[in-house]
Amino acid sequence: MSTDLSLLDSFVGVARHRSFRRAALERGVSASTLSEAVRRLETQLGVRLLNRTTRSVTLTEPGARLLERLTPMLAELGEALDEVNRFRDTPTGTLRLNVPAPVARLVLAPMLAEFLAAYPGLTVEVHQDERLVDVVEAGFDAGARYGESLAQDMIAVPLGPPQRYGVYAAPAYLARHGAPAAPEDLLHHRCICHRFASGAVLPWEFERDGHALKIQPRGPLISNSPDVQLAAAVDGIGIVMNFTSFAAPLVASGDLVLLLEDWCPPFEGAFLYYPSRRHMPAALRAFVDFVRARHKAGA
């Protein structure tokens, strides 16, 4: 009963991430501070909770049982504090979001200034991540993904307008190799590919007049960075498929040419998703209401 609640919270953070460094980054403290907190907790309880090596952190059996019991308790405590927070004129606290790079850059970044001006008591932490993570287990309030990646047990709210991919090449590349007249022609071109966090290089998808088509790109360059891909396309290395919003300045400057435009229709934009809870954190409630109002207004 005399154990400091902060020690328990420190243990849960390290146990959830299986890493002192990642837990420290989440909390804005040093890894040594968390290590000392866990050591003090283990001393008070008289049992080892974590096995530590230079490469890994794993739970002991007592540690696993303590984490199992503490997780719902701390969540309930957080909900209770958030419930009190609702009585404030302006919500306070931190909103932690997990989003992929295109959503962070194209959708989220343009709305942050307006949101933070409306809620000056809030802090927004944006973690850019291409992986499909469990936002609850990873300690985030919400995430953003496209519709095909959403888990069925999540509440989803439209986050932004429809988006679109385009196929692009530099004028110099087209002068040497010609322009594809149809998606099938890409099989004979040098393509710049995107590797996702899962390790997959997914096919490029096209649709026109109800006819859907997938092409597996191949070429001299694979990257997980849209900026690297577009720069390589500008340099004439090959043809790239990327978000039209990313490529628009390069098309306007003449560095890239848009190809196969009628095969690349708009698709549904990203969704904000979060778990169903009895008491939604005040920061998340404020953001959900803000996003819904923007969507209703057509922003």
Number of C-alpha atoms within 10 A of each C-alpha: 4 5 11 12 12 12 18 18 18 22 26 21 23 24 20 19 18 17 17 25 16 16 24 20 11 18 12 9 12 14 18 12 13 22 17 13 19 24 17 15 22 17 11 12 11 9 12 16 23 21 11 13 8 5 6 10 16 18 19 14 12 13 19 15 12 16 21 12 10 16 16 11 12 15 11 14 11 14 18 14 14 21 15 12 17 17 10 10 9 15 21 19 15 16 20 20 24 28 24 19 16 18 20 18 14 15 18 18 11 11 15 13 11 10 16 14 10 13 17 11 14 19 14 16 13 17 16 16 16 16 12 17 13 13 18 12 10 14 16 19 19 23 26 27 23 18 16 7 11 18 15 7 10 13 15 23 17 22 24 22 15 12 16 14 21 24 23 28 27 25 19 17 19 17 10 9 13 11 19 17 10 12 18 13 11 18 14 12 17 19 25 24 27 23 13 14 12 9 9 9 17 14 14 17 15 20 15 12 7 6 8 10 14 13 15 14 21 19 16 10 17 15 14 15 13 19 13 14 24 26 16 18 26 24 16 20 21 26 31 30 24 21 16 19 15 17 23 15 12 19 17 10 9 13 20 28 22 18 20 15 13 12 20 17 14 14 13 13 17 25 21 24 26 24 16 11 9 8 14 19 24 25 24 21 16 20 19 20 12 17 20 16 12 15 15 10 8 9 12
